[in-house]
Amino acid sequence: MKWNEFSDWGKKVADWAQDYHLTVRDRPVRAQTEPGEVLNALPAHPPEQGEALEDVFRDFEQIVMPGITHWQHPRFFAYFNANASAPSVLAEFLTSAIAPQCMLWQTSPAATEMETRMMGWLRTALDLPENFAGVIQDSASSATLAAVLTMREKAMNWQGNSQGLFAQKPLRIYCSAEVHTSIDRAIWVAGIGQDNLVRIPVHGDWRGMDPDALEIAIQADLESGLQPTGVILCVGGTSVGATDPVDRCLKVAQKYGLYSHVDAAWAGSAMICPEYRHYWAGIEQADSIVFNPHKWLGVQFDCCAHFLKTPDDLVRTLAISPEFLKTHGKDGIINYSEWSVPLGRRFRALKLWFVIRTYGLEGLRQRLRNHINWSVALHDRLAAEPDFRIVTPPMWSLWSFRYEPEGADDLDDLNLRLVNAINDDGRIYLTQTRVDGDLAIRFQAGQFETTEADVMMAYDVITEVARGL
Ligand SMILES: *Cc1c(COP(=O)(O)O)cnc(C)c1O
């Protein structure tokens, strides 16, 4: 394909994308294909000669699209939404056209300086203090890994990278039982070991850890000659929105000089609304905070905001500066590749700029408030049905329920069958979780084009499908 044919195809793709988004509501949300269907439709051998783009595009529609689960569907109520709002898709189109690799300031000064400014905008939007600096990471998992490596290096007096962990007494990291699996993986990758991830039990409606239990665990480790290293808190856990008492837990972390990281990957976006900030009161004491604009803020995947009180600690942990990567003669520049595990970096700040400017903070707040209010209204309706039980109450727009008709036995099996039947029906998409060992069905609303009617349709589908089982 030649570049002088690009514009024709670009227009076709733009038309296709607009039509897709305007009609996606009519498609089943979760892909209705069987395992192997797409694989078998793709030839086993690559073509020797180039093919016409028409043919590739036709196969895209016929082979690929039926195997897509529609994450941009307004009735996608599973997991957490990964919103791709129209302005962020346009920004990504531009980014892929210019395709800069933004590892250093000089490899695209605009990307670095836009990133600094956009992280400043987000800090203001969340009302975080000005002493937090920010960097865009590819994912919350990467940000958490960077934070855990920083904890490790700090606790080891910056010797871990050079000497390894062999002579080191066990490093201990504390979190609740509700944290995301990305915490476990960061602990594995950092060489700290799963056995040294200390799970503090949770309690109450927020399913947060008990700060007294946290302190007791730290003291017990100190008495046993282990090395307390860091505390990881959860604000809006993935399963049911678990949220630790941030203020009291961070005070314990500070008392023992432990580095703290707060995972608010999903719920962090809601903090653009002042009325939800009490959920993380005390957040200014954290060393590291992560949230994903690529979830609830409408910024095309991937875009993860990572705030740091002392970026020097992170840079000291991750920066390697061989001669060929140095930028000489420029003071005060930032090379963001020194702030993350991967060296290469995409220009992710551009889509933040497009989204924040076109919606405005007020437009974004209104969307989140709608999602939360509609979700709570749906919760209230289902709570009034005698054969349904609310398992966990709304945390922002996330809550969970169980179908418990009179006389039914094996409720786990019944609810697993229910969630599968709902997803086979196709009008909505839900996922299950476990709460205190019991299977529960999650509901959350967060898609940018969802309407009140979309959310209320979930009531019809859930009750109809359940009672027809
Ligand atoms: C989604 C999520 C993550 C993982 O985010 P990635 O960006 O996919 O790594 C981590 N923690 C929580 C609470 C999440 O909801």
PDBQT file of the ligand as one rigid body, heavy atoms in Angstrom, charges set to zero:
ROOT
HETATM    1  C1  LIG A 501      -7.780  -2.773  36.490  1.00  0.00    +0.000 C 
HETATM    2  C2  LIG A 501      -7.082  -2.815  37.798  1.00  0.00    +0.000 A 
HETATM    3  C3  LIG A 501      -5.713  -3.083  37.885  1.00  0.00    +0.000 A 
HETATM    4  C4  LIG A 501      -4.881  -3.490  36.685  1.00  0.00    +0.000 C 
HETATM    5  O1  LIG A 501      -4.778  -2.475  35.769  1.00  0.00    +0.000 OA
HETATM    6  P1  LIG A 501      -3.845  -2.640  34.465  1.00  0.00    +0.000 P 
HETATM    7  O2  LIG A 501      -3.704  -1.234  33.997  1.00  0.00    +0.000 OA
HETATM    8  O3  LIG A 501      -4.591  -3.520  33.537  1.00  0.00    +0.000 OA
HETATM    9  O4  LIG A 501      -2.573  -3.243  34.905  1.00  0.00    +0.000 OA
HETATM   10  C5  LIG A 501      -5.107  -3.007  39.117  1.00  0.00    +0.000 A 
HETATM   11  N1  LIG A 501      -5.812  -2.697  40.223  1.00  0.00    +0.000 NA
HETATM   12  C6  LIG A 501      -7.143  -2.456  40.184  1.00  0.00    +0.000 A 
HETATM   13  C7  LIG A 501      -7.860  -2.101  41.447  1.00  0.00    +0.000 C 
HETATM   14  C8  LIG A 501      -7.812  -2.503  38.968  1.00  0.00    +0.000 A 
HETATM   15  O5  LIG A 501      -9.126  -2.274  38.930  1.00  0.00    +0.000 OA
ENDROOT
TORSDOF 0
